[in-house]
Amino acid sequence: MDSVFMLWHSYEVDGDTEQKLIGVYKTHEDGEAAIGRVQDMPGFKDTPDGFEIFEYVLGRDGWTEGYISQAPAMEVVE
């Protein structure tokens, strides 16, 4: 199986979680190296525990059970 490693950074703002995709890498070690490159940049240095690397298998569906929206439905006015 081929896979990639996705580096995300998450942090809380006013009770909501903000997430940023930093990059997608060939190896876990490449993702760790990317943390080293960005960890001292503005924002990232204030939330150093926000980095996570996830392995993502290529060719596999990521959403297999649908989802339920937490946002209220908006009415379209014409």
Secondary structure, DSSP 8 states (H G I E B T S, - for coil): --EEEEEEEEEEETTEEEEEEEEEESSHHHHHHHHHHHTTSTTGGG-GGGEEEEEEETTS-S-SS-----S-------
